[in-house]
Amino acid sequence: MMQHLLSAIVFLPLLGGLFILLLPSSLGGTRKDEQRLHRFIAILTSTITFFLSCLLVANFNSSSSGIQFLEQYEWISSLKISYILGVDGISVALIPLTALLFLLCILSSEKIAQGVRGYFSLFLLLETATLGTFAAQDLFLFFSFWEASLLPIYFMIGVWGNKNREYAATKFFLYQLAGSAFLLLGMIAIYYVAEPHSFSLIELAGGK
């Protein structure tokens, strides 16, 4: 289990969100019962994610300075892009804190009455994207998680935000898009300047 613990932590919220999204609405009961079910699944998913992140901390070797819980698989070999997850002394603390924050946000979302299915699905997608940015050890994978956070935040602001939410969502999208463009250019520059050419943070750090 420890071998794929990070992947389980990162992608469990995504699976929960997809389950909520694909759950048939013809299960019987009232609309409120259906909303309670969606909220319960979101709470359960986020709770399990938090406890798995606590397991990550409990098994982390604080005396080691290297990347731990490393998972590495070839992804796009022609560009030397790999699926690499791992944690160091900083990210191992940020992951459980992030999981706890998302759990508390879900618990405090009782007043959401419009589009509950979509809200919790997007919220769990956002949790996966956020956790992925902390665990990614490949620049392209990090960028993928970073961009994956754009869609849920945009719709959550635009649909469930307060006054001027459409303006705020559009402004967020444009700023995020501009920032992402500079981030991508920086990644490409690092790839071509570094020896060997790679997006792997481990290789860029000299294999430490």
Summary of the structure (lengths in Angstrom):
residues: 208
radius of gyration: 18.7
end to end distance: 24.1
largest distance: 61.0
contacts: 644
relative contact order: 0.13
helix: 69%
strand: 9%
